[in-house]
Amino acid sequence: MTGEPEGEPEPEELPVRLIVAAYLMALLCAVVPLIVLGAGFAGVVVFNRGKRSAGAGVIAVAVLSAAIGIALRT
């Protein structure tokens, strides 16, 4: 019993510029739909780091932007 807390340590706070960059990458999916893979990964990282609403938002924007981009090309 050393007094150390059990479980995982709290993740570090994400800088706002990282979340903004993830959203910008998600918006680029309208131009290059393949970027949806990178934007989805960025969204998962943001989601797992404690910003669940921002992470889900990045993933949603990426999917919608890719769908719009593909629809406009056909």
C-alpha positions, 0 to 999 in steps of 0.5 A, spaced: 500 500 500 504 505 497 498 510 496 499 510 489 492 511 485 490 505 481 488 505 474 490 509 468 493 516 469 489 522 466 490 523 459 494 530 457 489 536 455 489 536 447 491 543 444 485 546 441 490 547 434 490 539 434 482 539 434 482 545 429 487 541 424 482 535 425 476 538 423 480 542 417 482 535 415 475 532 415 473 538 411 478 536 406 474 530 405 470 534 400 476 535 395 479 528 396 475 523 399 481 518 401 483 523 406 477 520 410 481 515 413 486 520 416 480 524 418 477 518 421 483 516 425 484 523 428 477 523 430 478 517 434 484 519 437 481 526 439 475 521 442 479 517 446 483 523 449 477 525 452 474 530 447 468 525 446 464 530 442 469 533 438 472 526 436 465 524 434 464 531 430 470 530 426 468 523 424 461 526 422 464 531 418 469 527 415 464 522 413 459 527 410 464 531 407 466 525 403 459 523 401 458 530 399 465 530 395 463 524 391 456 526 390 458 532 387 463 528 382 458 524 379 
